[in-house]
Amino acid sequence: MISFGFKAGSGTASRLVEWRDRRYALGVFVQANFGKRHNFTIRGRRVGPDLVEPAIREARPRAEKGSIIAIVATDAPFLPHQMKRLARRVPLGIAMTGGYGYHSSGDIFLAFSTANPKAALAASGSIGRAEFIPDVDIDPFFDAVVQGIEEAILNALVANEDMTGRDGNFVPALPKAWLKETFG
C-alpha cells in the first residue's frame, strides 16, 4: 500500500458529534493506496513538492494504479438514504489530502449505522419503527466524515516505516522528523 509515494495502508479516526442532548460516535477506517506525491496536502498546505526525497526505488516501473476503501460507522440513527449521503462525503476527506480520484483508482465507500437494531425485526402484522435524525440536522455528521477520513489517511501514513520488498523495491515512510519540524 502506497499513498503519495509513501508507505501507507490501514488508518482509523473517529469523532464525537453532539446532537440535541445526545452524543454520537462516528468512526472511519481507510485502506489507503492512492495519490501522487506532488498533490500531497497536510492541513491545507500542499507539501508534496517539498518532499521530493525520500523517493520510491523500483526495479521495474509499476502501472500507476491505486485505490482507497473507506468505511464509515456510527451509532447515530439514520435512514438508508442518509447513510448513502454520509458515504458520499468520503471523497471530500480524500481530496483534503490531495487525492483526486484519477482514472486508475478503484474506490469503495460504505457507511452503516448500528442504531435501530430492532427496526427490521417487527412482528408480522405490526408496524415497524425506526428513529432517525432529520436531514436538516445532518451537517455536523458530514463534517465528522470529512475530518475523520482526512485524519485516517494521515494516520495510515504516519504509522508506517520504510519498506524494502521484492527485487530491491523500496518505499519510504513519511519522514517523521520533517513532519514534526513542519507541523510540530
PyMOL commands that place a pseudoatom at each C-alpha (Angstrom):
pseudoatom trace, name=CA, resn=MET, resi=1, chain=A, elem=C, hetatm=0, pos=[0.000, 0.000, 0.000]
pseudoatom trace, name=CA, resn=ILE, resi=2, chain=A, elem=C, hetatm=0, pos=[1.485, 3.297, -1.144]
pseudoatom trace, name=CA, resn=SER, resi=3, chain=A, elem=C, hetatm=0, pos=[-0.064, 6.759, -0.822]
pseudoatom trace, name=CA, resn=PHE, resi=4, chain=A, elem=C, hetatm=0, pos=[1.578, 9.883, -2.208]
pseudoatom trace, name=CA, resn=GLY, resi=5, chain=A, elem=C, hetatm=0, pos=[4.788, 7.908, -2.704]
pseudoatom trace, name=CA, resn=PHE, resi=6, chain=A, elem=C, hetatm=0, pos=[4.981, 6.820, 0.947]
pseudoatom trace, name=CA, resn=LYS, resi=7, chain=A, elem=C, hetatm=0, pos=[4.252, 3.537, 2.716]
pseudoatom trace, name=CA, resn=ALA, resi=8, chain=A, elem=C, hetatm=0, pos=[0.572, 3.540, 3.669]
pseudoatom trace, name=CA, resn=GLY, resi=9, chain=A, elem=C, hetatm=0, pos=[-2.144, 1.012, 4.442]
pseudoatom trace, name=CA, resn=SER, resi=10, chain=A, elem=C, hetatm=0, pos=[-4.801, 0.989, 7.160]
pseudoatom trace, name=CA, resn=GLY, resi=11, chain=A, elem=C, hetatm=0, pos=[-5.787, 4.070, 9.123]
pseudoatom trace, name=CA, resn=THR, resi=12, chain=A, elem=C, hetatm=0, pos=[-8.587, 4.964, 11.504]
pseudoatom trace, name=CA, resn=ALA, resi=13, chain=A, elem=C, hetatm=0, pos=[-10.050, 8.055, 13.131]
pseudoatom trace, name=CA, resn=SER, resi=14, chain=A, elem=C, hetatm=0, pos=[-13.209, 8.982, 14.990]
pseudoatom trace, name=CA, resn=ARG, resi=15, chain=A, elem=C, hetatm=0, pos=[-15.269, 11.947, 16.093]
pseudoatom trace, name=CA, resn=LEU, resi=16, chain=A, elem=C, hetatm=0, pos=[-17.955, 12.570, 18.693]
pseudoatom trace, name=CA, resn=VAL, resi=17, chain=A, elem=C, hetatm=0, pos=[-20.939, 14.501, 17.366]
pseudoatom trace, name=CA, resn=GLU, resi=18, chain=A, elem=C, hetatm=0, pos=[-23.369, 16.276, 19.685]
pseudoatom trace, name=CA, resn=TRP, resi=19, chain=A, elem=C, hetatm=0, pos=[-26.990, 16.388, 18.605]
pseudoatom trace, name=CA, resn=ARG, resi=20, chain=A, elem=C, hetatm=0, pos=[-29.625, 17.725, 20.968]
pseudoatom trace, name=CA, resn=ASP, resi=21, chain=A, elem=C, hetatm=0, pos=[-28.979, 16.046, 24.313]
pseudoatom trace, name=CA, resn=ARG, resi=22, chain=A, elem=C, hetatm=0, pos=[-27.051, 13.068, 22.886]
pseudoatom trace, name=CA, resn=ARG, resi=23, chain=A, elem=C, hetatm=0, pos=[-23.502, 12.345, 21.835]
pseudoatom trace, name=CA, resn=TYR, resi=24, chain=A, elem=C, hetatm=0, pos=[-22.909, 10.004, 18.911]
pseudoatom trace, name=CA, resn=ALA, resi=25, chain=A, elem=C, hetatm=0, pos=[-19.691, 8.351, 17.765]
pseudoatom trace, name=CA, resn=LEU, resi=26, chain=A, elem=C, hetatm=0, pos=[-18.652, 8.324, 14.125]
pseudoatom trace, name=CA, resn=GLY, resi=27, chain=A, elem=C, hetatm=0, pos=[-15.617, 6.249, 13.188]
pseudoatom trace, name=CA, resn=VAL, resi=28, chain=A, elem=C, hetatm=0, pos=[-13.859, 5.723, 9.890]
pseudoatom trace, name=CA, resn=PHE, resi=29, chain=A, elem=C, hetatm=0, pos=[-11.481, 3.089, 8.547]
pseudoatom trace, name=CA, resn=VAL, resi=30, chain=A, elem=C, hetatm=0, pos=[-9.443, 3.542, 5.371]
pseudoatom trace, name=CA, resn=GLN, resi=31, chain=A, elem=C, hetatm=0, pos=[-7.254, 1.232, 3.352]
pseudoatom trace, name=CA, resn=ALA, resi=32, chain=A, elem=C, hetatm=0, pos=[-5.090, 3.826, 1.603]
pseudoatom trace, name=CA, resn=ASN, resi=33, chain=A, elem=C, hetatm=0, pos=[-3.267, 3.034, -1.637]
pseudoatom trace, name=CA, resn=PHE, resi=34, chain=A, elem=C, hetatm=0, pos=[-3.622, 6.134, -3.812]
pseudoatom trace, name=CA, resn=GLY, resi=35, chain=A, elem=C, hetatm=0, pos=[-2.331, 9.609, -4.579]
pseudoatom trace, name=CA, resn=LYS, resi=36, chain=A, elem=C, hetatm=0, pos=[0.553, 11.279, -6.380]
pseudoatom trace, name=CA, resn=ARG, resi=37, chain=A, elem=C, hetatm=0, pos=[3.341, 12.861, -4.372]
pseudoatom trace, name=CA, resn=HIS, resi=38, chain=A, elem=C, hetatm=0, pos=[3.052, 16.306, -5.992]
pseudoatom trace, name=CA, resn=ASN, resi=39, chain=A, elem=C, hetatm=0, pos=[-0.579, 16.576, -4.812]
pseudoatom trace, name=CA, resn=PHE, resi=40, chain=A, elem=C, hetatm=0, pos=[0.057, 15.568, -1.178]
pseudoatom trace, name=CA, resn=THR, resi=41, chain=A, elem=C, hetatm=0, pos=[-1.569, 18.040, 1.214]
pseudoatom trace, name=CA, resn=ILE, resi=42, chain=A, elem=C, hetatm=0, pos=[-1.468, 18.220, 5.010]
pseudoatom trace, name=CA, resn=ARG, resi=43, chain=A, elem=C, hetatm=0, pos=[-3.745, 20.593, 6.923]
pseudoatom trace, name=CA, resn=GLY, resi=44, chain=A, elem=C, hetatm=0, pos=[-4.465, 22.585, 3.780]
pseudoatom trace, name=CA, resn=ARG, resi=45, chain=A, elem=C, hetatm=0, pos=[-0.814, 23.004, 2.835]
pseudoatom trace, name=CA, resn=ARG, resi=46, chain=A, elem=C, hetatm=0, pos=[0.457, 21.360, -0.350]
pseudoatom trace, name=CA, resn=VAL, resi=47, chain=A, elem=C, hetatm=0, pos=[3.608, 19.617, 0.896]
pseudoatom trace, name=CA, resn=GLY, resi=48, chain=A, elem=C, hetatm=0, pos=[4.264, 17.167, -1.941]
pseudoatom trace, name=CA, resn=PRO, resi=49, chain=A, elem=C, hetatm=0, pos=[6.612, 19.454, -3.871]
pseudoatom trace, name=CA, resn=ASP, resi=50, chain=A, elem=C, hetatm=0, pos=[8.705, 19.880, -0.670]
pseudoatom trace, name=CA, resn=LEU, resi=51, chain=A, elem=C, hetatm=0, pos=[9.064, 16.104, -0.287]
pseudoatom trace, name=CA, resn=VAL, resi=52, chain=A, elem=C, hetatm=0, pos=[10.952, 15.015, -3.399]
pseudoatom trace, name=CA, resn=GLU, resi=53, chain=A, elem=C, hetatm=0, pos=[13.102, 12.787, -1.170]
pseudoatom trace, name=CA, resn=PRO, resi=54, chain=A, elem=C, hetatm=0, pos=[12.961, 10.140, 0.048]
pseudoatom trace, name=CA, resn=ALA, resi=55, chain=A, elem=C, hetatm=0, pos=[11.828, 8.644, -3.232]
pseudoatom trace, name=CA, resn=ILE, resi=56, chain=A, elem=C, hetatm=0, pos=[10.483, 5.248, -4.194]
pseudoatom trace, name=CA, resn=ARG, resi=57, chain=A, elem=C, hetatm=0, pos=[13.059, 2.981, -5.850]
pseudoatom trace, name=CA, resn=GLU, resi=58, chain=A, elem=C, hetatm=0, pos=[11.633, 0.365, -8.175]
pseudoatom trace, name=CA, resn=ALA, resi=59, chain=A, elem=C, hetatm=0, pos=[13.385, -2.368, -10.147]
pseudoatom trace, name=CA, resn=ARG, resi=60, chain=A, elem=C, hetatm=0, pos=[10.634, -2.023, -12.750]
pseudoatom trace, name=CA, resn=PRO, resi=61, chain=A, elem=C, hetatm=0, pos=[8.125, 0.771, -13.070]
pseudoatom trace, name=CA, resn=ARG, resi=62, chain=A, elem=C, hetatm=0, pos=[4.724, -0.268, -11.819]
pseudoatom trace, name=CA, resn=ALA, resi=63, chain=A, elem=C, hetatm=0, pos=[1.491, 0.534, -13.550]
pseudoatom trace, name=CA, resn=GLU, resi=64, chain=A, elem=C, hetatm=0, pos=[0.056, 3.638, -11.907]
pseudoatom trace, name=CA, resn=LYS, resi=65, chain=A, elem=C, hetatm=0, pos=[-2.849, 2.082, -10.085]
pseudoatom trace, name=CA, resn=GLY, resi=66, chain=A, elem=C, hetatm=0, pos=[-4.332, 2.965, -6.763]
pseudoatom trace, name=CA, resn=SER, resi=67, chain=A, elem=C, hetatm=0, pos=[-7.408, 2.621, -4.679]
pseudoatom trace, name=CA, resn=ILE, resi=68, chain=A, elem=C, hetatm=0, pos=[-8.946, 3.579, -1.406]
pseudoatom trace, name=CA, resn=ILE, resi=69, chain=A, elem=C, hetatm=0, pos=[-11.516, 1.733, 0.606]
pseudoatom trace, name=CA, resn=ALA, resi=70, chain=A, elem=C, hetatm=0, pos=[-13.326, 3.666, 3.322]
pseudoatom trace, name=CA, resn=ILE, resi=71, chain=A, elem=C, hetatm=0, pos=[-15.860, 2.511, 5.890]
pseudoatom trace, name=CA, resn=VAL, resi=72, chain=A, elem=C, hetatm=0, pos=[-17.926, 4.975, 7.938]
pseudoatom trace, name=CA, resn=ALA, resi=73, chain=A, elem=C, hetatm=0, pos=[-19.632, 3.612, 11.056]
pseudoatom trace, name=CA, resn=THR, resi=74, chain=A, elem=C, hetatm=0, pos=[-21.848, 5.442, 13.522]
pseudoatom trace, name=CA, resn=ASP, resi=75, chain=A, elem=C, hetatm=0, pos=[-24.276, 4.784, 16.320]
pseudoatom trace, name=CA, resn=ALA, resi=76, chain=A, elem=C, hetatm=0, pos=[-26.355, 7.778, 15.225]
pseudoatom trace, name=CA, resn=PRO, resi=77, chain=A, elem=C, hetatm=0, pos=[-29.793, 6.822, 13.905]
pseudoatom trace, name=CA, resn=PHE, resi=78, chain=A, elem=C, hetatm=0, pos=[-30.028, 7.454, 10.170]
pseudoatom trace, name=CA, resn=LEU, resi=79, chain=A, elem=C, hetatm=0, pos=[-32.153, 6.124, 7.336]
pseudoatom trace, name=CA, resn=PRO, resi=80, chain=A, elem=C, hetatm=0, pos=[-30.551, 4.334, 4.359]
pseudoatom trace, name=CA, resn=HIS, resi=81, chain=A, elem=C, hetatm=0, pos=[-30.608, 7.419, 2.110]
pseudoatom trace, name=CA, resn=GLN, resi=82, chain=A, elem=C, hetatm=0, pos=[-28.819, 9.369, 4.857]
pseudoatom trace, name=CA, resn=MET, resi=83, chain=A, elem=C, hetatm=0, pos=[-26.130, 6.715, 5.161]
pseudoatom trace, name=CA, resn=LYS, resi=84, chain=A, elem=C, hetatm=0, pos=[-25.596, 6.994, 1.413]
pseudoatom trace, name=CA, resn=ARG, resi=85, chain=A, elem=C, hetatm=0, pos=[-25.172, 10.752, 1.863]
pseudoatom trace, name=CA, resn=LEU, resi=86, chain=A, elem=C, hetatm=0, pos=[-22.538, 10.174, 4.563]
pseudoatom trace, name=CA, resn=ALA, resi=87, chain=A, elem=C, hetatm=0, pos=[-20.644, 7.771, 2.284]
pseudoatom trace, name=CA, resn=ARG, resi=88, chain=A, elem=C, hetatm=0, pos=[-20.716, 10.380, -0.483]
pseudoatom trace, name=CA, resn=ARG, resi=89, chain=A, elem=C, hetatm=0, pos=[-18.731, 12.766, 1.768]
pseudoatom trace, name=CA, resn=VAL, resi=90, chain=A, elem=C, hetatm=0, pos=[-15.739, 10.396, 1.887]
pseudoatom trace, name=CA, resn=PRO, resi=91, chain=A, elem=C, hetatm=0, pos=[-14.190, 11.792, -1.342]
pseudoatom trace, name=CA, resn=LEU, resi=92, chain=A, elem=C, hetatm=0, pos=[-14.145, 15.251, 0.228]
pseudoatom trace, name=CA, resn=GLY, resi=93, chain=A, elem=C, hetatm=0, pos=[-11.881, 13.975, 3.014]
pseudoatom trace, name=CA, resn=ILE, resi=94, chain=A, elem=C, hetatm=0, pos=[-9.686, 12.236, 0.454]
pseudoatom trace, name=CA, resn=ALA, resi=95, chain=A, elem=C, hetatm=0, pos=[-9.421, 15.461, -1.538]
pseudoatom trace, name=CA, resn=MET, resi=96, chain=A, elem=C, hetatm=0, pos=[-8.283, 17.275, 1.630]
pseudoatom trace, name=CA, resn=THR, resi=97, chain=A, elem=C, hetatm=0, pos=[-5.105, 15.135, 1.463]
pseudoatom trace, name=CA, resn=GLY, resi=98, chain=A, elem=C, hetatm=0, pos=[-4.571, 15.692, -2.267]
pseudoatom trace, name=CA, resn=GLY, resi=99, chain=A, elem=C, hetatm=0, pos=[-6.303, 12.579, -3.593]
pseudoatom trace, name=CA, resn=TYR, resi=100, chain=A, elem=C, hetatm=0, pos=[-8.220, 13.389, -6.746]
pseudoatom trace, name=CA, resn=GLY, resi=101, chain=A, elem=C, hetatm=0, pos=[-9.602, 10.022, -7.868]
pseudoatom trace, name=CA, resn=TYR, resi=102, chain=A, elem=C, hetatm=0, pos=[-7.577, 9.553, -11.015]
pseudoatom trace, name=CA, resn=HIS, resi=103, chain=A, elem=C, hetatm=0, pos=[-8.508, 7.206, -13.851]
pseudoatom trace, name=CA, resn=SER, resi=104, chain=A, elem=C, hetatm=0, pos=[-6.952, 4.030, -12.467]
pseudoatom trace, name=CA, resn=SER, resi=105, chain=A, elem=C, hetatm=0, pos=[-8.290, 4.486, -8.939]
pseudoatom trace, name=CA, resn=GLY, resi=106, chain=A, elem=C, hetatm=0, pos=[-10.671, 1.846, -7.656]
pseudoatom trace, name=CA, resn=ASP, resi=107, chain=A, elem=C, hetatm=0, pos=[-12.654, 3.404, -4.824]
pseudoatom trace, name=CA, resn=ILE, resi=108, chain=A, elem=C, hetatm=0, pos=[-15.129, 1.723, -2.490]
pseudoatom trace, name=CA, resn=PHE, resi=109, chain=A, elem=C, hetatm=0, pos=[-17.037, 3.629, 0.201]
pseudoatom trace, name=CA, resn=LEU, resi=110, chain=A, elem=C, hetatm=0, pos=[-19.542, 2.163, 2.645]
pseudoatom trace, name=CA, resn=ALA, resi=111, chain=A, elem=C, hetatm=0, pos=[-21.437, 3.682, 5.574]
pseudoatom trace, name=CA, resn=PHE, resi=112, chain=A, elem=C, hetatm=0, pos=[-23.574, 1.966, 8.195]
pseudoatom trace, name=CA, resn=SER, resi=113, chain=A, elem=C, hetatm=0, pos=[-25.304, 2.673, 11.466]
pseudoatom trace, name=CA, resn=THR, resi=114, chain=A, elem=C, hetatm=0, pos=[-25.674, 0.410, 14.466]
pseudoatom trace, name=CA, resn=ALA, resi=115, chain=A, elem=C, hetatm=0, pos=[-28.788, 2.299, 15.625]
pseudoatom trace, name=CA, resn=ASN, resi=116, chain=A, elem=C, hetatm=0, pos=[-32.287, 0.846, 15.423]
pseudoatom trace, name=CA, resn=PRO, resi=117, chain=A, elem=C, hetatm=0, pos=[-31.260, -2.811, 15.744]
pseudoatom trace, name=CA, resn=LYS, resi=118, chain=A, elem=C, hetatm=0, pos=[-34.854, -3.967, 16.256]
pseudoatom trace, name=CA, resn=ALA, resi=119, chain=A, elem=C, hetatm=0, pos=[-36.383, -1.980, 13.381]
pseudoatom trace, name=CA, resn=ALA, resi=120, chain=A, elem=C, hetatm=0, pos=[-36.135, -4.884, 10.943]
pseudoatom trace, name=CA, resn=LEU, resi=121, chain=A, elem=C, hetatm=0, pos=[-37.442, -7.363, 13.498]
pseudoatom trace, name=CA, resn=ALA, resi=122, chain=A, elem=C, hetatm=0, pos=[-41.004, -6.053, 13.772]
pseudoatom trace, name=CA, resn=ALA, resi=123, chain=A, elem=C, hetatm=0, pos=[-43.542, -8.813, 14.318]
pseudoatom trace, name=CA, resn=SER, resi=124, chain=A, elem=C, hetatm=0, pos=[-45.758, -9.862, 11.446]
pseudoatom trace, name=CA, resn=GLY, resi=125, chain=A, elem=C, hetatm=0, pos=[-48.860, -7.706, 11.217]
pseudoatom trace, name=CA, resn=SER, resi=126, chain=A, elem=C, hetatm=0, pos=[-47.315, -4.820, 13.170]
pseudoatom trace, name=CA, resn=ILE, resi=127, chain=A, elem=C, hetatm=0, pos=[-45.786, -1.537, 12.118]
pseudoatom trace, name=CA, resn=GLY, resi=128, chain=A, elem=C, hetatm=0, pos=[-42.009, -1.381, 12.464]
pseudoatom trace, name=CA, resn=ARG, resi=129, chain=A, elem=C, hetatm=0, pos=[-40.462, 1.830, 13.714]
pseudoatom trace, name=CA, resn=ALA, resi=130, chain=A, elem=C, hetatm=0, pos=[-37.061, 3.413, 13.354]
pseudoatom trace, name=CA, resn=GLU, resi=131, chain=A, elem=C, hetatm=0, pos=[-35.717, 6.615, 14.838]
pseudoatom trace, name=CA, resn=PHE, resi=132, chain=A, elem=C, hetatm=0, pos=[-33.646, 8.957, 12.687]
pseudoatom trace, name=CA, resn=ILE, resi=133, chain=A, elem=C, hetatm=0, pos=[-32.026, 12.353, 12.844]
pseudoatom trace, name=CA, resn=PRO, resi=134, chain=A, elem=C, hetatm=0, pos=[-33.730, 14.751, 10.406]
pseudoatom trace, name=CA, resn=ASP, resi=135, chain=A, elem=C, hetatm=0, pos=[-31.932, 15.571, 7.167]
pseudoatom trace, name=CA, resn=VAL, resi=136, chain=A, elem=C, hetatm=0, pos=[-31.727, 19.258, 8.139]
pseudoatom trace, name=CA, resn=ASP, resi=137, chain=A, elem=C, hetatm=0, pos=[-29.538, 18.302, 11.123]
pseudoatom trace, name=CA, resn=ILE, resi=138, chain=A, elem=C, hetatm=0, pos=[-27.042, 16.078, 9.293]
pseudoatom trace, name=CA, resn=ASP, resi=139, chain=A, elem=C, hetatm=0, pos=[-24.315, 18.670, 8.585]
pseudoatom trace, name=CA, resn=PRO, resi=140, chain=A, elem=C, hetatm=0, pos=[-22.229, 18.028, 11.755]
pseudoatom trace, name=CA, resn=PHE, resi=141, chain=A, elem=C, hetatm=0, pos=[-22.059, 14.360, 10.723]
pseudoatom trace, name=CA, resn=PHE, resi=142, chain=A, elem=C, hetatm=0, pos=[-20.847, 15.387, 7.250]
pseudoatom trace, name=CA, resn=ASP, resi=143, chain=A, elem=C, hetatm=0, pos=[-18.106, 17.407, 8.963]
pseudoatom trace, name=CA, resn=ALA, resi=144, chain=A, elem=C, hetatm=0, pos=[-17.161, 14.367, 11.046]
pseudoatom trace, name=CA, resn=VAL, resi=145, chain=A, elem=C, hetatm=0, pos=[-16.866, 12.162, 7.947]
pseudoatom trace, name=CA, resn=VAL, resi=146, chain=A, elem=C, hetatm=0, pos=[-14.672, 14.614, 6.024]
pseudoatom trace, name=CA, resn=GLN, resi=147, chain=A, elem=C, hetatm=0, pos=[-12.410, 15.353, 9.006]
pseudoatom trace, name=CA, resn=GLY, resi=148, chain=A, elem=C, hetatm=0, pos=[-12.230, 11.704, 10.025]
pseudoatom trace, name=CA, resn=ILE, resi=149, chain=A, elem=C, hetatm=0, pos=[-11.282, 10.495, 6.538]
pseudoatom trace, name=CA, resn=GLU, resi=150, chain=A, elem=C, hetatm=0, pos=[-8.550, 13.125, 6.237]
pseudoatom trace, name=CA, resn=GLU, resi=151, chain=A, elem=C, hetatm=0, pos=[-7.133, 12.126, 9.634]
pseudoatom trace, name=CA, resn=ALA, resi=152, chain=A, elem=C, hetatm=0, pos=[-7.382, 8.382, 8.957]
pseudoatom trace, name=CA, resn=ILE, resi=153, chain=A, elem=C, hetatm=0, pos=[-5.366, 8.751, 5.747]
pseudoatom trace, name=CA, resn=LEU, resi=154, chain=A, elem=C, hetatm=0, pos=[-2.690, 10.745, 7.556]
pseudoatom trace, name=CA, resn=ASN, resi=155, chain=A, elem=C, hetatm=0, pos=[-2.696, 8.173, 10.374]
pseudoatom trace, name=CA, resn=ALA, resi=156, chain=A, elem=C, hetatm=0, pos=[-2.132, 5.406, 7.804]
pseudoatom trace, name=CA, resn=LEU, resi=157, chain=A, elem=C, hetatm=0, pos=[0.934, 7.279, 6.569]
pseudoatom trace, name=CA, resn=VAL, resi=158, chain=A, elem=C, hetatm=0, pos=[2.345, 8.189, 9.992]
pseudoatom trace, name=CA, resn=ALA, resi=159, chain=A, elem=C, hetatm=0, pos=[2.001, 4.632, 11.331]
pseudoatom trace, name=CA, resn=ASN, resi=160, chain=A, elem=C, hetatm=0, pos=[4.415, 3.139, 8.794]
pseudoatom trace, name=CA, resn=GLU, resi=161, chain=A, elem=C, hetatm=0, pos=[8.137, 2.600, 8.389]
pseudoatom trace, name=CA, resn=ASP, resi=162, chain=A, elem=C, hetatm=0, pos=[10.347, 2.299, 5.302]
pseudoatom trace, name=CA, resn=MET, resi=163, chain=A, elem=C, hetatm=0, pos=[9.870, -0.966, 3.426]
pseudoatom trace, name=CA, resn=THR, resi=164, chain=A, elem=C, hetatm=0, pos=[12.184, -2.846, 1.104]
pseudoatom trace, name=CA, resn=GLY, resi=165, chain=A, elem=C, hetatm=0, pos=[10.475, -5.576, -0.876]
pseudoatom trace, name=CA, resn=ARG, resi=166, chain=A, elem=C, hetatm=0, pos=[10.992, -7.956, -3.755]
pseudoatom trace, name=CA, resn=ASP, resi=167, chain=A, elem=C, hetatm=0, pos=[13.699, -7.121, -6.312]
pseudoatom trace, name=CA, resn=GLY, resi=168, chain=A, elem=C, hetatm=0, pos=[15.039, -4.371, -4.016]
pseudoatom trace, name=CA, resn=ASN, resi=169, chain=A, elem=C, hetatm=0, pos=[11.950, -2.218, -4.429]
pseudoatom trace, name=CA, resn=PHE, resi=170, chain=A, elem=C, hetatm=0, pos=[11.936, 0.474, -1.731]
pseudoatom trace, name=CA, resn=VAL, resi=171, chain=A, elem=C, hetatm=0, pos=[9.016, 2.513, -0.410]
pseudoatom trace, name=CA, resn=PRO, resi=172, chain=A, elem=C, hetatm=0, pos=[9.893, 5.212, 2.118]
pseudoatom trace, name=CA, resn=ALA, resi=173, chain=A, elem=C, hetatm=0, pos=[7.851, 6.121, 5.152]
pseudoatom trace, name=CA, resn=LEU, resi=174, chain=A, elem=C, hetatm=0, pos=[6.603, 9.663, 5.556]
pseudoatom trace, name=CA, resn=PRO, resi=175, chain=A, elem=C, hetatm=0, pos=[9.594, 11.398, 7.189]
pseudoatom trace, name=CA, resn=LYS, resi=176, chain=A, elem=C, hetatm=0, pos=[8.536, 11.845, 10.818]
pseudoatom trace, name=CA, resn=ALA, resi=177, chain=A, elem=C, hetatm=0, pos=[11.305, 14.324, 11.679]
pseudoatom trace, name=CA, resn=TRP, resi=178, chain=A, elem=C, hetatm=0, pos=[10.205, 16.547, 8.780]
pseudoatom trace, name=CA, resn=LEU, resi=179, chain=A, elem=C, hetatm=0, pos=[6.583, 16.198, 9.845]
pseudoatom trace, name=CA, resn=LYS, resi=180, chain=A, elem=C, hetatm=0, pos=[7.381, 17.224, 13.421]
pseudoatom trace, name=CA, resn=GLU, resi=181, chain=A, elem=C, hetatm=0, pos=[9.534, 20.143, 12.298]
pseudoatom trace, name=CA, resn=THR, resi=182, chain=A, elem=C, hetatm=0, pos=[6.934, 21.371, 9.806]
pseudoatom trace, name=CA, resn=PHE, resi=183, chain=A, elem=C, hetatm=0, pos=[3.746, 20.857, 11.817]
pseudoatom trace, name=CA, resn=GLY, resi=184, chain=A, elem=C, hetatm=0, pos=[5.032, 20.207, 15.368]
for i in range(1, 184): cmd.bond("trace and resi %d" % i, "trace and resi %d" % (i + 1))
show_as sticks, trace
zoom trace
